[in-house]
Amino acid sequence: MWKLTSLSNASLVGCKWIFKTKLHADGSFQCCKAHLVAKGLNHTEGLDYTETFCPVVKHTTIRIVLSHAIANNWTIRQMDINNAFLHGDLTEHIYMQQPPGFISHYPTHLCQLHKAIYSLNQAPRSWFSKLNTTLHDLGFCSTISDTSVLIKFTSSYTMFVLVYADDIIITTSSSIEVTNLITTLSSSFALKDLGNLHHFLGISRTSVGDMHLSPEQYIRELLQKTTMLHAKPQPAPMTSYSQLQQNSSETFHDPSLYLLVVGALKYLLITRSELSYFVNHVFHFMHDPKLHHWQVVKRILRYLGGTITHVLFLCRNSMSSLIGFEDVDWGVNVDDCKSLLAIAFTWALTLFLGHPTSRTRFPEVVRK
């Protein structure tokens, strides 16, 4: 990972140890972890690093690929890369101070990094480039619409690989080929084969082959952070007469909290599509949130508290065509009079929103 060098005039990056408790999907204790992380804020863009963005698979892509896999009864496997960011190869010359507690015969020497380390600005990008190159060498190609989806077509099977940082989903028409791929990747990376898909970004699979997307643990943690776990639930995320404007009230006292909560709600849309319109609405005011905007966000949280056990259920049926719906509200935005477009699609399966036993019909909605 590094070698000691006697350079004295190099640009240095510090480091420290981070200790955390890792939990299972149900919130129970799993293990204690320690990471050596770099203080990447000391680096200069353009000199110490260039590109930092690590693409992750889109939420819509996850739903589409899983829908296709369920409809065709494909094998869906999942794996996790151990210490993924440590696999990335560095092209820049990065020098780091020796870690606290590291015993060396040369205490004044520096660590010249050959591999990426956590919290380096380019670490996520380096990891994705390494994995992407490895899969391309195995015959995969990235899709144009989503570079985190890699596909391999042969005369005997088709395989999809979905990459979300160090979490990977593999689905294929051949169960033998997915085992062969995992074995091949294990020779290049330290990975854990987690077997059939059971928990991925809040996704849980039922025992009968169908799938339900349940974000219950994620919602519970969000409500705990905002001290609204026991708040009175609301039947709807927003009232029909709510009109959000830029200067509707005084400025909210904690803009960072607004950004944190709204960002968490946007991530939640992977499983709670009915919130698309409301989250999109409050997202427009992240640059200057007002008190009235925060009150609307709190109502959304109250709605989540009352529907915390609701899931998005994907089940196979005889439906094989693409069905779409759309609606337009003319000049709905009070500030700039812009219109709002809503588009909903269902394909090859039926989507349900509600408690796993209720199966209330609900089409997936995308708002722009």
N, C-alpha and C positions, 0 to 999 in steps of 0.2 A: 504493500500500500504506500509506503514511503521509504526513503533512505535519508540518513543523516548527512548533512553537508556543512561545510565550514564557511559558507557565504555570510558576509556581515552587512552588506548594503542592499539586501533584497527587500522587496515589499512584503511585510509580514501580515499574517492573519492569525488571530488568537484562537483558542479552543477552550472548551469546558465540558464537563460531564453532566448529562441530563439523566435523571432517574424518574421512572414513571411506573405506574401499575397498569397492567394490561388486563382487560376484562373480556369475558366471553360475550357472545351475542345477546344472552339473556341478562347481562349485567353482573354476573357472578365473577369472582376473582379467578384469574388464570395464572398470571405470573408477574414477577417484577423484572423490569428491563432497565438496562443502562446503555446510553448512547454517548459516544464522543462526537461532539458537534463543533463545527468551525464558526467563528464569529465573522460571517460573510459580509456584514455591513461595512467592514473596513476596506472592502475591495472597491476598485474604480471601474465603472462600466467602460468597455472599449479597450481597457488595458489588461485587467485581470480576468474579464469574462466578456462574452458577446451575447449570444442567445441563451435565454434561461427558460423559456416556455416549454413545458412538458405537456403535450396533448393527451387528453383522456377521452375515453369513449363517451359520446353524447348520450343523454338519457333517452332520447327518442330512439336512438340506434339500439340500445339495450332492449327496449320493449319490442322493437320490430324483429330483431334476431331471435329473441326468446319466443316470440309468437310463432315464428316460422319453425323453430325447433320443436315446439309443443305440437303444432299442427301436423308435423311429419314424424312425430315420435322419435326424434333424434336423441342421441346420447348428449347429455350436458354435464361437463366436468368442470371442476374449479381447482386452481392451484394458487399458491402464494409463494413469492420469491423472498427468501430470507435475506435481510439487509440489502434490499434491492439497490439503493443508491450507491452502495459501496462497489458495485460492479462496473460503474461507468468509467470509461477511460478519459483522462484529461489530455487535452492538446496544449493547454497553457502551462506556463511554469509557475506553480503555486508553492509558496513556502510558508510553513506553519510552525508556530512555537511547539516545543515538546509538550505533550499532554501532562496535566497534573498527576503526580504519582508515578510517572514513567521513569524508570531507573536506567541511566545511561552513563557510560564512561566519558562522554563528551557533553557535559551539561550546557555548553555555550553553542553547540551546533543547532542547526535548523532542520526541520523535516521537509524534504522536497516530496510533494505528493505526486504519485503516479496514477492513483485511482481517486475517484471522487469520495467525498466524505459528507456526512449530513450537514445541512445548512450552508454549504457552498452554493452560490447563486446558480452555477451551471450544473449542479449535481442531478436534478431531475431530468434536464435535457440530455445529459451524458448517458444516464441510465436508459432512457427511451431509445436513444440512437443505437446503443449496444444491443438491446433486445430487437429493435427493428431490423438491424443488419443481420442478426442471427437468423431471424425468421425468413428474411428475404433469401438468404443462402439456402434455406430449406424448401424453397419453391413458393413461398407466400408472396402476395402482392397487396399493397394498401389500397383501399378504396378512395376515390376522389372526394366523395362527400364527407368521409370521416377517416382520417389517417390512423386512428387508433383501432380500426377494424382491419384485420388482415385475412385474406381469403385464399384458399387453395382449391382449384378445380382439377380433377382428374377424371378419367373415364370410369372409375370405379367408386369414387366418393367425392364429397364436397365438405370442406372444413372451414369454420369461422373461428378466429381468435380475437377476443375483445380484451383490450388492455386498459385498465384503470390504475395508473401508478404501478404498484407491485401486486395488485390483485388481477387475476387473469381468468377469463371464462373461455372454455373450448367446447364447441358443439359441432358435431359431425354426423354424417349418415353411417359411419363405420366405427364401431366401438373399438376395434382392434387398432385402427390408425391413431386414435387419440392416445391410447396407451403407448404406442410407438413414439409419438411426438413428445410426450412427457418424459419418456426414458432418454430421448435424444437431448432435450433441454437440460436434463439433470446433469449431463456431462459438462455443460458450460456454466450453469448457475446452481447455487444451493437453493433448492426449492422444496416445498411441501405439497404433496399430492393430497388434496382435501377430499377426493372422491367425487361423488355426484353432487351437483349444486345443491347447497342447503342454506347458505347465508351469504349474500353478496350485496352490499350497499342497501341492506334492509330487505332483500329478497329472500323469501322462504318458499320451499317447494313442498307440496303435499305428497302424501304417500301414494296417491292414485295416479300420479303422472301429470296432473294439472299443476298450476303454480299460483301462489298468491304473494303479492308484494306488500309486506307489512313493515311500516316504519315505526312501530310502537315504541321501541326502545329509544330511537332517535328523538321522537316527540317528547318522551318523558324527560330525557336529559335536557332538551331545550326549555321545557317548562320549569324544570328545577333551576336552571341558570337565571331565568327571569322571575323566579319566586312566584310563579303562577300555576304551580302544579295542582293546588287545591282551590283555584279561582272558580267562580260560578261559570258554568259552561253557557255558550250561546248557541241557538239553533241554526244560525247562518253566519258566515264570516263577515258580512257587511250588510247594512240596511239598504233598502231599495232607494231611499231618498238621499243617500250620502253623495256629496259632491266635493271631491278633493280639489283644492286650489293651492297654488304656491304660497300665497300670503294670507292664508285663512286664519292664522292665530300667531301667537308669539313663538319664538324659536325654541325648539326642544333643548333642554339643558345638557343632554348627553348624546351628541350625534354619533359617537363611536358605538354606543349600545344599539342605536337604530340600525347602523350599518351591519353590525354583527347579527342581529335578529332577522333582518330582511334577507341577508345573504343565506342564513340557515333555512329560511322559508323557501328561497329559490331552489336550494338543493333538494328540498322535500318534494318538489314537483315531480320527481321521478316516479313517485307512487301516489301522490295526491293531486291528480290532474284537475280536479274541480276547483282548486285554488289558483289556477293559472291567471284568471282575470284579476283577482284581488291582489295577488303578489305583484303582478305586472303594474298595477295601479300605484301601489305604495313604493315600488322600485323607482318611479320617476322622480321622487323627491329626496333621494339619498344625498344629493349634493348640499341640500339645505333643509333638513327635516324640521317641521313645525310640530307643536304640541298636538294639534288635531291629527296629524299623520300618525303620530305614535299611538294615539287612542284607537285608531283604526287597526294598527298592528296588534295591539293588545286584544282587540275583539277577535282577530283571526286566531290568536293564541287561545282564547277562551273557546272558540269553536273547535280547535284541535283537541283541547282538553275533554270536550264532550264526545268526540268521535275518535278517541285514541286507539280503539280496538278495530276501527274500520280498515279494510284491506282492499287492494285492487286484485281481483280474481281473474286469472287467465285460464280459460277452459277450452278444450277442443270441441268442435261441432262440425256440421256439414257445410258451413258457410265458407266459400272459397273466393269470393269477389271482394274488391275494394269498394267500400261505401263511404262517401264523404258528405259532410254537412258544412254550411257556412252561414254567417250572419254578419251584418254590418250595422253599426250604430253611427248615424251621420252627425258629425260635429259634436261628439260627446264631451271632448276635452274643453273645460271652461276657460283655461288660460290661453290656448292657441287655436281652439275650434277644430282640431284635427279629428278625424274619424277613427273608429276602432274596428278591426276585422277579426272575426273568430272563425277558426277552421277546425273541424273534428273529423277523424277518420277511424274506421274499424276495418280490420283485414284478417281473414282466416281464423278468427276466434271471436269470442264474445267477452267483453270487458264488463265487470261488475264492480261497483263501489259500495262498500258497506261491511257489516259484520260477516265473517265467513259463512254463517248459516243463513243470512238473509238474501244475498245475491240480488240486490237491487240493481237494475240495468242502468249503466252510465257509460256513454261514449267518451273516448279520450278527447280532450280539448286542448288546442294550442292557440294562444292569443298573441297577437303582434300589435 
